[in-house]
Amino acid sequence: MKSAQEENIVFISGGTSKKRRAVTSDQCTQVPASSKKRAALGEITNCLPTVKSVNVVVEKAKNKIVLKKRKVKDEKRKLEEEIEAVYATDIDKYVHFMEAEDKRRPMYDYMERIQEDITIQMRAILVDRLVKIAQVYEFVEDTLYLTVSYIDRFLSLKSVHRQRLELLGLSCMFVAAKYEEIDHPSMEEFSCITNNAGITKDEMLKMEREILRLLNFEMGNPTIKTFLRRLITRVSVQEEECVFAVNLKLKFLGYYLAELSLLDYGCIKFLPSMVAASVVFLSKFTMQPKIHPWNSALQTYSGYGSFDLKDCVLAIHELQLNKKWGSLVAVRDKYKQHKFKCVALLISPSEIPSTYFEDVIL
């Protein structure tokens, strides 16, 4: 016989494990009857946030981050403008001095004097490929300009066999990426893109050491982009009639023409500052061919009169008209994209009036 206490035990099953726990009759009487009723499904409050509410929270967080980044960017630009206002003259003198130093200048006729196995066309093809690689890795433009500068300086000092030209180009880009990029690719990753050429990591390491040694570790030098950026900024801030600050098409056109100049071995003889000034000249002429592209402000800021720029402008104009290296399309395809306002599709007049190359009277 079971005791009275055992008979009053109530078994309640709970959970998927079917475990049962015992509750005495005294405990059952302490629970209010109303609490034992099941609530209707519609009466249960859903405490979990809805998808819509989560999206709203995420969107607010994103907007907050964007605003914070924009604020930091504005503060940085303001600081740069303040520094520019104070040190602009000294900076201009310094970068112009640097670009003319022999140790940073390639030999303008190294193909004829130094190289025995590579040609001007091989150089152009190499630069065209490097433009594509820079796009794949989304490198900043400065990396590309430095890369070409390293290549030309190296070839001015040492003869290279054509089979090692691609190795030189990729190694120069790797060094430039380490100098300019915040997050550069590893050498293993970078060497993988050269499977067809059979370039190994060890070969790139060896070439990297050779580049650094031959260039005497002088890796920082002003490029065309250095002067182009400064010229556009100075003109947009100080000259009301110039629309570089708001007209992105004109700005991207300048970048397009500057990158085209990298293809042409003949442009090596011009200083980077002269190429930058010529690019601005030709950009303004392309956009407004009936208006003289040069003026006293541009002459003051760049240090070049329109007559000084004639040969350089005409050389880049030939590139723009596809008269030279028209089969190399990496730069053209890049600037046909909408994010660059399709500036490569702009048609420039075939002739530049000779009067445009007469110096402006200050």
C-alpha positions as CSV (number, residue, x, y, z in Angstrom):
1,M,0.0,0.0,0.0
2,K,1.2,3.5,-0.9
3,S,1.3,6.1,1.7
4,A,-1.1,9.1,1.5
5,Q,1.8,11.4,0.7
6,E,2.9,9.1,-2.2
7,E,-0.7,9.1,-3.5
8,N,-0.9,12.9,-3.5
9,I,2.3,13.2,-5.6
10,V,1.5,14.8,-9.0
11,F,3.8,13.9,-11.9
12,I,4.3,16.6,-14.5
13,S,6.2,15.8,-17.7
14,G,8.4,18.5,-19.2
15,G,10.9,19.0,-22.0
16,T,11.7,16.7,-24.8
17,S,13.7,14.4,-22.6
18,K,10.4,13.3,-20.9
19,K,12.0,13.7,-17.5
20,R,9.4,14.0,-14.8
21,R,9.6,16.0,-11.6
22,A,7.5,15.4,-8.4
23,V,5.3,18.1,-6.9
24,T,3.5,17.5,-3.6
25,S,-0.1,18.3,-3.2
26,D,0.9,21.1,-0.7
27,Q,2.9,22.8,-3.4
28,C,0.1,22.5,-6.0
29,T,-2.3,24.3,-3.7
30,Q,0.1,27.2,-3.4
31,V,-0.1,28.0,-7.2
32,P,-3.0,30.3,-8.1
33,A,-5.6,28.6,-10.4
34,S,-5.4,31.5,-12.9
35,S,-1.7,30.9,-13.6
36,K,-2.4,27.4,-14.8
37,K,-4.5,28.6,-17.7
38,R,-2.8,28.5,-21.1
39,A,-2.5,31.9,-22.8
40,A,-3.9,32.3,-26.3
41,L,-1.3,32.4,-29.0
42,G,-2.4,35.9,-30.0
43,E,-1.9,37.2,-26.5
44,I,1.8,36.3,-26.4
45,T,4.0,39.3,-26.9
46,N,6.9,38.8,-29.3
47,C,10.0,40.2,-27.6
48,L,12.3,39.6,-30.5
49,P,13.0,42.6,-32.8
50,T,11.5,42.5,-36.2
51,V,13.7,42.5,-39.4
52,K,12.5,46.0,-40.1
53,S,13.7,47.3,-36.7
54,V,17.0,45.6,-37.1
55,N,17.5,47.2,-40.5
56,V,16.7,50.6,-39.1
57,V,19.3,50.2,-36.3
58,V,21.9,49.0,-38.8
59,E,21.2,51.9,-41.2
60,K,21.5,54.4,-38.3
61,A,24.9,52.8,-37.3
62,K,26.1,53.0,-40.9
63,N,25.0,56.6,-41.2
64,K,26.9,57.4,-38.0
65,I,30.0,55.8,-39.3
66,V,29.7,57.7,-42.7
67,L,29.3,61.0,-40.9
68,K,32.2,60.3,-38.7
69,K,34.4,59.4,-41.7
70,R,33.3,62.5,-43.5
71,K,34.1,64.6,-40.5
72,V,37.6,63.2,-40.2
73,K,38.1,63.7,-44.0
74,D,36.9,67.3,-43.8
75,E,39.2,67.9,-40.8
76,K,42.1,66.4,-42.7
77,R,41.4,68.5,-45.8
78,K,41.2,71.6,-43.7
79,L,44.5,70.8,-42.0
80,E,46.1,70.2,-45.4
81,E,44.8,73.5,-46.7
82,E,46.2,75.3,-43.6
83,I,49.6,73.6,-44.1
84,E,49.4,74.4,-47.8
85,A,48.8,78.0,-47.1
86,V,51.8,78.3,-44.8
87,Y,54.3,76.0,-46.6
88,A,53.1,76.1,-50.2
89,T,56.1,78.1,-51.5
90,D,58.6,76.0,-49.7
91,I,56.9,72.8,-50.8
92,D,56.9,73.9,-54.4
93,K,60.6,74.7,-54.3
94,Y,61.4,71.4,-52.7
95,V,59.5,69.2,-55.1
96,H,60.8,71.1,-58.1
97,F,64.3,70.6,-56.8
98,M,63.8,66.9,-56.2
99,E,62.4,66.2,-59.6
100,A,65.5,67.6,-61.3
101,E,68.0,65.6,-59.2
102,D,70.1,63.2,-61.3
103,K,69.6,60.4,-58.9
104,R,65.8,60.6,-59.4
105,R,65.8,61.3,-63.2
106,P,65.9,58.5,-65.8
107,M,68.2,58.8,-68.8
108,Y,66.0,60.2,-71.6
109,D,67.9,58.0,-74.2
110,Y,68.6,54.9,-72.2
111,M,67.0,52.7,-74.9
112,E,69.7,53.8,-77.4
113,R,72.6,54.0,-74.9
114,I,72.0,51.2,-72.4
115,Q,69.5,48.7,-73.5
116,E,70.5,46.0,-76.1
117,D,67.6,43.5,-76.0
118,I,64.4,45.4,-75.2
119,T,62.6,47.9,-77.3
120,I,60.4,51.0,-76.9
121,Q,57.4,48.9,-77.8
122,M,58.2,46.3,-75.1
123,R,58.3,49.1,-72.5
124,A,54.9,50.4,-73.6
125,I,53.3,46.9,-73.5
126,L,54.7,46.4,-70.0
127,V,53.3,49.7,-68.8
128,D,49.9,48.8,-70.3
129,R,49.9,45.5,-68.4
130,L,50.8,47.2,-65.2
131,V,47.9,49.6,-65.6
132,K,45.6,46.5,-65.6
133,I,47.3,45.0,-62.6
134,A,46.9,48.3,-60.7
135,Q,43.2,48.2,-61.4
136,V,42.8,44.6,-60.2
137,Y,44.4,45.5,-56.9
138,E,42.8,48.9,-56.7
139,F,46.1,50.6,-56.1
140,V,46.2,54.4,-55.8
141,E,47.5,56.2,-58.9
142,D,50.7,57.2,-57.1
143,T,51.7,53.5,-57.0
144,L,51.5,53.3,-60.8
145,Y,53.5,56.5,-61.4
146,L,56.2,55.4,-58.9
147,T,56.3,52.0,-60.6
148,V,57.0,53.5,-64.0
149,S,59.6,55.8,-62.5
150,Y,61.4,52.9,-60.9
151,I,61.4,51.0,-64.2
152,D,62.9,53.8,-66.2
153,R,65.5,54.7,-63.6
154,F,66.5,51.0,-63.4
155,L,66.7,50.7,-67.2
156,S,68.9,53.8,-67.3
157,L,71.5,52.1,-65.1
158,K,71.5,48.4,-66.2
159,S,70.8,46.4,-69.4
160,V,68.0,43.9,-69.0
161,H,67.1,40.9,-71.1
162,R,63.6,40.9,-72.6
163,Q,62.7,37.8,-70.7
164,R,63.4,39.6,-67.4
165,L,61.5,42.8,-68.3
166,E,58.2,41.6,-66.8
167,L,59.9,40.4,-63.7
168,L,61.4,43.9,-63.4
169,G,58.0,45.6,-63.9
170,L,56.2,43.5,-61.3
171,S,59.0,43.8,-58.8
172,C,59.0,47.6,-59.2
173,M,55.2,47.7,-58.7
174,F,55.6,45.5,-55.6
175,V,58.1,47.9,-54.1
176,A,55.9,50.9,-55.1
177,A,52.9,49.3,-53.4
178,K,54.9,48.8,-50.2
179,Y,55.8,52.4,-50.3
180,E,52.4,53.9,-51.1
181,E,49.7,51.4,-50.2
182,I,48.2,50.9,-46.7
183,D,47.4,47.2,-47.4
184,H,49.7,45.9,-50.1
185,P,49.5,42.3,-51.4
186,S,51.9,39.7,-50.2
187,M,54.7,38.6,-52.5
188,E,53.2,35.1,-52.8
189,E,49.9,36.6,-54.0
190,F,51.7,39.0,-56.3
191,S,53.8,36.3,-57.9
192,C,50.7,34.2,-58.6
193,I,49.6,36.6,-61.3
194,T,52.7,35.7,-63.3
195,N,52.1,32.0,-63.7
196,N,52.3,32.2,-67.4
197,A,55.7,33.9,-67.2
198,G,57.0,31.4,-64.7
199,I,58.1,34.0,-62.2
200,T,58.8,32.7,-58.7
201,K,58.8,34.3,-55.3
202,D,62.5,33.8,-55.0
203,E,63.1,35.6,-58.3
204,M,61.0,38.5,-57.2
205,L,62.8,38.7,-53.9
206,K,66.1,38.8,-55.7
207,M,65.0,41.4,-58.2
208,E,63.6,43.5,-55.3
209,R,66.9,43.6,-53.6
210,E,68.6,44.5,-56.9
211,I,66.1,47.4,-57.5
212,L,66.7,48.8,-54.0
213,R,70.5,48.5,-54.3
214,L,70.7,50.0,-57.8
215,L,68.4,52.9,-57.0
216,N,70.3,53.4,-53.7
217,F,67.1,53.2,-51.7
218,E,65.9,56.5,-53.1
219,M,62.3,55.4,-53.5
220,G,60.4,58.6,-52.8
221,N,60.4,61.1,-55.6
222,P,57.8,63.5,-57.1
223,T,55.8,62.1,-60.1
224,I,53.5,63.6,-62.6
225,K,50.6,63.0,-60.3
226,T,52.3,64.9,-57.5
227,F,52.4,68.1,-59.6
228,L,49.1,67.5,-61.3
229,R,47.3,67.2,-57.9
230,R,49.0,70.3,-56.6
231,L,48.3,72.4,-59.7
232,I,44.7,71.4,-59.8
233,T,44.2,72.2,-56.1
234,R,46.0,75.5,-56.3
235,V,44.1,76.7,-59.4
236,S,40.7,75.6,-58.1
237,V,41.1,77.4,-54.8
238,Q,42.7,80.7,-56.1
239,E,41.2,81.2,-59.5
240,E,37.5,81.8,-59.7
241,E,37.0,81.1,-63.4
242,C,38.6,77.7,-63.1
243,V,36.2,74.9,-62.4
244,F,38.6,72.0,-61.5
245,A,37.1,71.7,-58.0
246,V,33.6,71.0,-59.2
247,N,34.0,69.7,-62.7
248,L,35.0,66.1,-62.2
249,K,35.1,65.5,-66.0
250,L,37.9,68.0,-66.4
251,K,39.7,66.6,-63.4
252,F,39.4,63.0,-64.7
253,L,40.4,64.1,-68.2
254,G,43.7,65.3,-66.7
255,Y,44.3,62.0,-64.9
256,Y,43.6,60.2,-68.2
257,L,46.0,62.2,-70.2
258,A,48.7,61.9,-67.5
259,E,48.4,58.1,-67.5
260,L,48.6,58.0,-71.3
261,S,51.9,59.8,-71.1
262,L,53.3,56.9,-69.1
263,L,53.1,54.7,-72.2
264,D,55.3,57.0,-74.3
265,Y,59.0,56.6,-74.0
266,G,59.4,60.0,-75.6
267,C,57.7,61.7,-72.6
268,I,60.6,60.7,-70.3
269,K,62.7,63.7,-71.5
270,F,60.1,66.1,-70.0
271,L,60.1,66.8,-66.2
272,P,57.1,65.5,-64.3
273,S,56.0,69.1,-63.5
274,M,56.1,70.0,-67.2
275,V,54.0,66.9,-68.1
276,A,51.5,67.9,-65.4
277,A,51.2,71.4,-66.7
278,S,50.8,70.2,-70.3
279,V,48.0,67.8,-69.2
280,V,46.1,70.8,-67.7
281,F,46.7,72.8,-70.9
282,L,45.4,70.0,-73.1
283,S,42.5,69.1,-70.7
284,K,41.2,72.7,-70.9
285,F,41.6,72.8,-74.6
286,T,39.7,69.6,-75.1
287,M,36.8,70.8,-73.0
288,Q,36.7,74.4,-74.4
289,P,38.7,74.5,-77.6
290,K,37.7,78.0,-78.5
291,I,39.0,79.5,-75.3
292,H,42.8,80.0,-74.7
293,P,43.7,77.2,-72.2
294,W,46.5,79.0,-70.5
295,N,46.5,82.2,-68.4
296,S,48.7,84.2,-66.1
297,A,47.5,82.3,-63.0
298,L,48.4,78.9,-64.5
299,Q,51.7,80.3,-65.7
300,T,52.5,81.5,-62.2
301,Y,51.4,78.3,-60.4
302,S,53.2,75.9,-62.8
303,G,56.2,78.0,-63.6
304,Y,55.8,77.3,-67.3
305,G,54.6,79.6,-70.1
306,S,52.5,78.1,-72.9
307,F,55.5,78.3,-75.3
308,D,57.5,76.1,-72.9
309,L,54.8,73.5,-73.0
310,K,54.4,73.2,-76.8
311,D,56.5,70.1,-77.5
312,C,55.1,68.2,-74.5
313,V,51.5,69.2,-75.2
314,L,51.8,68.1,-78.8
315,A,53.3,64.7,-77.8
316,I,50.4,64.0,-75.4
317,H,47.9,65.2,-77.9
318,E,49.1,62.6,-80.4
319,L,48.5,59.9,-77.7
320,Q,45.0,61.3,-77.1
321,L,44.2,61.1,-80.8
322,N,45.4,57.5,-81.0
323,K,48.2,58.3,-83.3
324,K,50.6,56.5,-81.0
325,W,50.1,53.3,-79.0
326,G,46.4,53.0,-80.1
327,S,46.6,49.2,-79.8
328,L,47.3,49.5,-76.0
329,V,43.9,50.0,-74.5
330,A,44.3,49.5,-70.7
331,V,44.3,53.3,-69.9
332,R,41.6,54.0,-72.5
333,D,39.3,51.3,-71.2
334,K,39.9,52.4,-67.6
335,Y,38.7,55.9,-68.4
336,K,35.8,54.9,-70.5
337,Q,34.1,53.8,-67.2
338,H,31.2,55.9,-65.9
339,K,33.0,56.5,-62.6
340,F,35.6,58.5,-64.5
341,K,32.9,60.3,-66.5
342,C,33.8,58.4,-69.7
343,V,36.5,61.0,-70.4
344,A,38.4,58.7,-72.8
345,L,35.5,59.0,-75.2
346,L,35.9,62.8,-75.5
347,I,37.0,63.9,-78.9
348,S,39.7,66.5,-79.0
349,P,40.2,68.8,-82.1
350,S,42.9,67.5,-84.3
351,E,44.8,70.7,-84.4
352,I,45.8,73.1,-81.6
353,P,46.0,76.8,-82.8
354,S,49.5,78.0,-82.9
355,T,48.4,81.2,-81.1
356,Y,47.7,79.1,-78.0
357,F,51.4,78.6,-77.6
358,E,52.2,82.2,-77.4
359,D,53.2,83.2,-73.9
360,V,50.7,85.0,-71.7
361,I,51.7,88.5,-70.8
362,L,51.8,88.8,-67.0
